[in-house]
Amino acid sequence: MARKCGLRQQANKAASREDGSTLIEMALTLPALLALLFCFMEMCMAFYTHNLISEAAREGTRFAMFRGASCPTAASPTCEATAQQVNAYVSGLSMPNIGGGTITVATTYPDGNETPDSHVRVTVTYLFPIRMPFVPKSSIPMSSTSYETIVQ
């Protein structure tokens, strides 16, 4: 019986020496885990934003390719879209600006005109701001270009 009590006392002494170790380990690993989590979330936001600006560039070329120099309608003899109209259309899309950065749209007609079988190029650039604690304020420049042939 004396032997059983001696083992129990030794186990209690060993347990009492490790009482606060879990708290210290948690205090050391939690900030690193949270930093990785927020970094992952910021990367996901950056990929999502790049997907949005790619879609905006595609929508801009689609808008321009069906509004070339030969797209008359009954309401107006010409419905061709100028570069400023395409830029305004892309800027006015209701795509969410989650990052809060600045978007710039540039439309060019590489062939020099808006006639069918000519080309249109829409380039959307975006400055994605990095908003993480303990990281210097900076931004990632993103760009997407879409190039299509004018249909009408």
N, C-alpha and C positions, 0 to 999 in steps of 0.2 A: 504494500500500500504506500509505503514511503517513496518507493521508486516512481509510482504514478504521479504523486504530488510534485516530485522534482521535475518531471517532464512537462507538467502543466505550467509550472512556474517559469521554466525556460521558454516555453511557447509564448506565454504572456509577455515576458521581457522582450522577445524578438518582435512581437506585434507592436509593442509600445514604442519601439525605436523607429517604426515605419509609419506611424500615424499620419504625419503631414506630407508624406512623399507624393501622394496622389494630387494634393492641392498644388504643390510646387510644380509637378510635371504638367498639370493642366495650365497653370499660369505661364509656363514657358512655351507650350505648344499652341495654345489658343490664338495668340497674335499672328503667328506664322500661318496657321490654318485660315484665319479670317483674311489675311493679306492675299493668300492664294485664291480664296473664294471671290474676293472683290476684283482681283486681276482677271480671273476667268470671266466674270460678268462683264467687265469692260471690254474684253476681247470679243465676247458675243455681241455686244452692242456695236462694235466696230464692223464686224462681219455683216450684221443686219443692215447697218447704214450703207455699206458698200453695195449690198444687194438692192437697196432702195434707189441709190443713185444710178445703178445700172438699169433698173427698170424705168427710171425717169428718162434716161437717154434713149432707150428703145421707144418709149411713148412719144418722145419728141420727133424722132425720125419717122415714126408711123404717122404722126400728125402732118409732117411736111410731105411725105411721099404720096399722100392722097390729095394734097392741095397744091399741085404743081400748076404750071402755066395754062394747062388745058383742062381745067375742071369747072366749066361753066355750069351754073344751075339756073333754074327758072327765076329765082329771086335776084340773083346778081350775075352779070355776064362773066365775071371772073371771080374766082374764090382762091386765088393763089396765096400761099402763106409766105410772107417775108421772113427774114431772119429774126427781126424784132418780134413778130407775132409768135414764132416758134419758141423763142426765148421766154416770152411772157406766158405761153401755154405751159411750158415745162416748169417754170417758177411757180405757177399757180396751181399745179397739181396738189391734191390734198394728201401728199405723202407725209407721214409723221416725221417731224424733225426732232427725234428723241435726243440726239446728242447736243442740240442747241448751237450747232456750228453755222457757218455761212456757206451758202450754195451759190455757184456761179454757172451760168449756162452760156455756151457759145455755139452758134449755128453758122455753118459755112456751106457754100455751094461750090465744091472744088472745080466743077466744069464751068462755072461762071454764070449759069442761068438756072431757071427752074422748069425747063422743058422736060417732057417725058424722056426717059432713058438717061437723064442727067443724074447726078448723085447729090445727096445731102449728107452732111456730117454734123452730128450734135455731140458736143463734149460737155459733160457735167463734171465740175470740180467741187469738192467739198472739203472744208477744214474741220476734221473731227477733233473736238477738244478732249484732252485727257483730264478727267476729273477724279483723281484718286488722292487720298490723303498721303502726305509725306512724299509725293512725287511732284517735281517742278511743273508749273503750269506750262503746257506745250500743246501742240496739236499735230495730228497726223494728216497730211494732205492725201486726199483720195481723188481719183479721177476715173471716169468711164466714158468711152466713146462708142457711138453707134453710127454705122455707115450704111446707107441704103440707096437703092435706085428709085427715082421718082416714077410713079406709075402713071399718073394723069397729068 
